[in-house]
Amino acid sequence: MLNKRFVLLILALAFLALPVVAQEAAGGPTTAPARNWGAGALGAAFLLGVAAAAGAVAQGKATSAAAEGMSRNPGAAGPIRTMTIIGLALIESLVLYALLIAFLIKGA
């Protein structure tokens, strides 16, 4: 329980620190053209990291549950395998949608 609170605290602090990255420089615009990565890149990286981690956890749980179901009832292995493959494809598509949203946030 303590670890969960610690992780939530760290995530809350990370969200609160994002506006600091988005602020402009105090001296105004620079004369040399520089690439401004800004908060868009940070937001996109954070989005991809969370999506990849959540997708990996979901795929691991789905595969574990499918293997357990097949070992308990070998006769239902075919339908369980089919539904597992469909579920894994849907989980992976959510991660790909997160990649698309990250590109939209970044503006690439």
Order of alpha helices (4+ residues) and beta strands (2+ residues): alpha-alpha-alpha
